Amino acid sequence: MQTSLSSEFVIQFWGVRGSIPAPGSETVRYGGNTSCVELRVGGKRLVFDGGTGLRMLANHLASQMPVELYMFFTHYHWDHIQGIPFFLPIFTPGNCCHIYGTTPPDAESLKKHFLDRVLHANSPVPTPQIQADLKFYDLEPGNVMQLDDITIETGHLNHPNGAMGYRITWQDQTVVYCTDTEHYPDRLDEDVLHLCRDADVLIYDAMYTDEEYHNPKSPKVGWGHSTWQEGVKLAKAAGVKRLVIFHHEPNHDDDSLDRIAEEVKAAFPAGVLAREGMILPAIEQEVAIQC
């Protein structure tokens, strides 16, 4: 049974795949939906990115409406916004969605970008059908904001066209959402290292293995993503307590992810691979809450 929102800080993964959905019999255990992570913290629901996993969250919320949601976007590549046109709460009266992200350089405002590009151009549902109260807030890397007693810090990520990571702290518990970032070849990324400092949980973009990243026949250098080996280095250097490998490569089936999970565990005993539907408490010794 789920506890009340006011007394918990838990993470639930609704989409853990990167770049493109990967449905099928070979991805059942880890899931094929793209990026969407929910934090239930301090009496609020915080949602990070709106990939196809967002539809699964909508199904979960259907019996709980009206709801108030705080939605945070790292960037606007397809795999992080694909679920928005199919997110039932924004088409349902009585709901309130607070939407945070950067305004693209060529956009007039975050609101106009969201309505004209994220929704209108890609949605089968006409924009006038939006019934929820949508509120928009522009953020930039390096900002620090408060949601009552929740502190949210943002940081720059190394990704084509730019991306932004988030550090969420409540009652001395910290979760970092750091996806779509590429490590540097000769040093740890100081922006990411600062964002992750002493975090209880780090959710990290480890799309590739080192072997795939440096494969001489098809290298992934410059593609905007990192490896689980670099995630381990970062977690150790930043004093992270738990590392969650995230944004799985769409061609990694369940068996290959099982092998990666064993390697991650050997290198960082408090490391796990994100699975669709998985629930983690912010503090490791607490018992995970089940749906």
C-alpha positions in Angstrom: 0.0 0.0 0.0 1.3 3.5 -0.9 1.8 5.9 2.0 0.6 9.5 1.9 2.5 11.8 -0.4 3.4 14.1 2.5 5.5 11.5 4.3 7.5 10.1 1.5 10.3 10.7 -1.0 10.2 8.0 -3.6 11.2 7.6 -7.2 9.1 5.7 -9.8 10.3 4.9 -13.3 7.7 5.1 -16.0 10.0 5.1 -19.0 13.7 4.1 -18.9 14.7 3.7 -22.6 16.7 6.2 -24.7 16.3 7.7 -28.2 13.3 5.6 -29.4 10.7 3.3 -27.9 11.8 -0.4 -27.9 8.7 -2.6 -27.5 8.8 -6.3 -27.9 9.2 -9.6 -26.2 13.0 -9.0 -25.7 12.5 -5.8 -23.7 9.7 -6.8 -21.3 11.7 -7.0 -18.1 13.3 -3.6 -18.4 10.7 -1.9 -20.5 10.6 -0.1 -23.9 9.1 3.3 -23.0 11.2 6.4 -23.3 12.3 8.7 -20.5 9.8 9.6 -17.7 10.6 9.6 -14.0 8.2 10.6 -11.2 9.3 11.8 -7.8 6.7 11.8 -5.0 8.3 14.2 -2.5 7.1 16.6 0.2 3.4 16.1 -0.7 4.0 16.9 -4.4 4.3 15.0 -7.6 7.4 16.0 -9.7 7.6 14.5 -13.2 10.9 14.6 -15.1 10.6 14.4 -18.9 7.6 13.4 -21.0 8.7 10.4 -23.1 6.3 7.6 -23.9 6.4 6.5 -20.3 4.3 9.5 -19.5 1.2 7.6 -20.9 1.8 4.9 -18.3 1.8 7.6 -15.6 -1.4 9.0 -17.0 -3.0 5.6 -16.6 -1.8 5.4 -13.0 -3.3 8.9 -12.3 -6.6 8.3 -14.0 -8.5 7.3 -10.8 -6.8 10.1 -8.7 -7.8 13.2 -10.7 -8.0 16.1 -10.2 -4.2 16.3 -9.7 -1.5 18.9 -9.5 1.7 18.1 -11.2 5.1 19.7 -11.5 6.7 18.8 -14.8 10.4 19.4 -15.5 12.1 19.0 -18.9 15.8 18.3 -19.6 15.4 19.2 -23.3 13.0 18.7 -26.1 14.3 15.8 -28.3 11.7 13.4 -29.4 12.3 10.7 -26.7 11.6 13.3 -24.0 8.4 14.7 -25.3 6.7 11.9 -27.2 4.2 11.2 -24.4 2.9 14.8 -24.1 0.3 14.7 -26.8 -1.2 11.6 -25.2 -1.0 12.7 -21.5 -4.6 12.6 -20.4 -4.3 14.9 -17.4 -3.7 18.0 -19.6 -6.9 17.3 -21.5 -8.9 16.9 -18.3 -10.5 19.9 -16.5 -9.6 20.4 -12.9 -6.0 19.4 -13.2 -3.1 21.8 -12.8 0.3 21.3 -14.5 3.3 23.5 -13.6 5.8 23.2 -16.5 9.5 24.0 -16.2 12.3 24.0 -18.7 14.5 26.2 -20.8 13.1 28.4 -23.6 14.8 27.5 -26.9 16.8 30.3 -28.4 14.4 30.7 -31.4 11.2 30.5 -29.3 9.3 33.5 -28.1 8.5 31.9 -24.7 8.4 28.5 -23.1 4.6 28.5 -23.2 4.5 29.3 -27.0 7.2 26.6 -27.6 5.3 24.0 -25.7 1.9 24.7 -27.3 3.0 25.4 -30.8 5.8 22.8 -31.2 5.6 20.2 -28.5 1.9 19.9 -28.7 0.3 21.5 -31.8 2.6 20.2 -34.5 2.8 16.7 -33.2 -0.5 16.0 -31.6 -3.7 14.4 -33.1 -5.7 16.3 -30.4 -6.3 20.0 -31.2 -4.6 22.5 -28.8 -8.0 24.0 -27.8 -8.9 20.7 -26.3 -6.4 21.3 -23.4 -8.6 21.6 -20.4 -6.0 21.6 -17.5 -4.6 24.8 -16.1 -1.0 25.0 -17.5 1.5 27.3 -15.9 4.9 27.8 -17.4 8.2 28.7 -15.7 11.5 29.3 -17.5 14.7 27.8 -16.0 18.3 28.0 -17.0 21.3 25.8 -15.9 22.6 27.1 -12.6 19.3 28.2 -11.2 18.1 27.3 -7.7 14.4 27.3 -6.9 12.1 26.4 -4.1 8.8 24.5 -4.1 7.9 25.1 -0.5 10.5 23.0 1.4 11.8 21.3 -1.7 15.0 22.7 -3.2 15.6 22.2 -6.9 19.0 23.1 -8.5 19.7 22.9 -12.2 23.0 22.2 -14.0 24.3 22.2 -17.6 24.6 18.9 -19.4 26.8 18.1 -22.4 24.3 17.2 -25.1 23.6 18.3 -28.7 21.3 21.4 -28.7 21.8 21.6 -24.9 20.2 19.8 -21.9 19.7 20.5 -18.2 20.0 18.2 -15.2 18.2 18.5 -11.9 19.1 18.1 -8.2 16.1 17.7 -5.9 16.6 18.0 -2.1 14.0 17.5 0.7 14.7 17.0 4.4 18.4 16.3 3.7 17.6 13.7 1.0 18.9 14.3 -2.5 18.0 12.8 -5.8 19.8 13.9 -9.0 18.3 13.4 -12.5 21.2 13.6 -14.9 20.3 12.2 -18.4 21.4 13.1 -21.9 24.9 14.1 -21.1 28.2 13.0 -22.6 31.3 12.7 -20.5 34.6 14.3 -21.5 37.5 12.1 -22.6 40.1 13.6 -20.3 38.3 14.7 -17.1 35.1 14.5 -15.1 32.5 17.1 -16.1 32.7 19.7 -13.3 29.1 20.8 -13.9 27.8 17.3 -13.4 30.1 16.6 -10.5 28.8 19.6 -8.7 25.2 18.7 -9.4 25.8 15.1 -8.1 27.8 16.0 -4.9 27.0 13.6 -2.0 23.6 12.7 -3.6 21.6 9.8 -2.1 20.5 8.7 -5.6 22.0 9.6 -9.0 19.9 8.7 -12.1 22.5 8.8 -14.8 22.5 8.5 -18.6 24.6 5.4 -19.3 23.3 4.5 -22.7 26.4 2.7 -23.9 29.2 0.5 -22.6 32.8 1.7 -23.0 33.2 -0.9 -25.7 30.3 0.5 -27.7 31.3 4.1 -27.1 34.8 3.5 -28.5 34.0 0.9 -31.1 36.4 1.7 -34.0 33.8 0.6 -36.6 30.8 2.6 -35.2 32.0 4.9 -32.4 29.4 6.8 -30.4 31.7 9.7 -29.5 29.8 13.0 -30.0 26.4 11.4 -29.8 25.6 13.1 -26.5 25.5 10.1 -24.2 27.7 8.4 -21.6 28.6 4.9 -20.4 27.9 3.0 -17.2 31.7 2.9 -16.6 31.8 6.7 -16.6 28.8 6.7 -14.4 30.6 4.6 -11.8 33.6 7.0 -11.9 31.4 10.0 -11.4 29.4 8.4 -8.6 32.6 7.5 -6.7 34.1 10.9 -7.2 30.9 12.7 -6.1 30.3 10.6 -3.1 27.0 9.3 -4.5 25.3 6.6 -2.3 23.2 4.9 -5.0 23.7 4.9 -8.8 20.8 4.2 -11.2 21.8 3.4 -14.7 19.2 5.0 -17.0 18.4 5.8 -20.7 19.0 2.3 -22.0 20.1 1.9 -25.6 17.1 0.7 -27.6 19.1 -2.3 -29.0 20.0 -3.6 -25.5 17.6 -6.4 -24.9 16.8 -7.8 -21.4 19.6 -10.4 -21.5 22.2 -7.8 -22.4 21.0 -5.5 -19.7 21.1 -8.3 -17.2 24.8 -8.7 -18.0 25.4 -5.0 -17.7 23.6 -5.0 -14.3 26.0 -7.7 -13.0 29.0 -5.7 -14.2 27.6 -2.5 -12.6 27.0 -4.3 -9.3 30.6 -5.6 -9.3 32.0 -2.2 -9.9 29.6 -0.3 -7.6 27.7 -2.5 -5.2 25.0 0.2 -4.7 24.4 0.4 -8.5 21.2 -0.8 -10.2 19.7 -0.6 -13.7 16.4 1.3 -14.0 13.4 -0.8 -14.9 10.0 0.4 -16.0 7.7 0.5 -13.0 10.5 0.2 -10.5 10.1 2.2 -7.2 13.0 3.3 -5.1 13.1 5.3 -1.8 15.5 8.2 -1.7 17.1 6.6 1.4 18.5 3.2 0.8 17.7 1.6 4.2 14.0 2.4 3.9 11.7 -0.2 2.5 10.6 0.4 -1.1 7.0 1.2 -1.5 5.0 -1.0 -3.8 2.2 0.1 -6.2 
